[in-house]
Amino acid sequence: MSGTDVGAMSTTEMPQELSSLLLPLADGQLLVPVDTLSEIIALQSPVSAFDAPDWYMGELHWRELRLPLISFEVMRGNPMPVLRSNCRIAVLSSGNSEGDLPFFAVVLQGTPRLVRVTPAELAGREGDCAMGELMHVALSGEEAVIPNLSELEEACLAYRSRR
């Protein structure tokens, strides 16, 4: 393979712009690629989960699946947010479509916002990552957290395996 072939391959593998969503939380926002979001649904009460971690709010029935409903705020060590009328639930893909938990749900404090992410607009921020966090970023000056979807999946599966 010649050097020009490698350069062409790198350009096609690294998109110059990525359609993403900012998902509003009570204590900040998550940044995820558009294809991570499966659906936004109305806030509903989950089925209670016995002896669950505080962040595991219960389970929802969605498209014939049982999804864990998690509070990202509590997972990060903050108090449970007040659930208001503008709250929504984001059904997110875990990125493991063949696994035991292809989807899970997160409570949002509002409506997601579509953003275009380019390398020039995205910068890493200092700070330790809490459970479920992959990276702290700034997007055009707005702070956000990129969630660690595989860690969220593992945490939910670990709870489910204990029961």
Buried (B, 14 or more C-beta within 10 A) or exposed (E): EEEEEEEEEEEEEEEEEBEBBBBBBBEBBBBBBEEBBBEBEEBEEBEEBEEBBEBBBBBBEBEEEEBBBBBBBBBBEBEEBEBEEEBBBBBBBBBBEEEEBBBBBBBBBBEBEEBEBEEEBBEEEEEEBBBBBBBBBBBEEBEBBBBBBEBBBBBBBEBBEEE
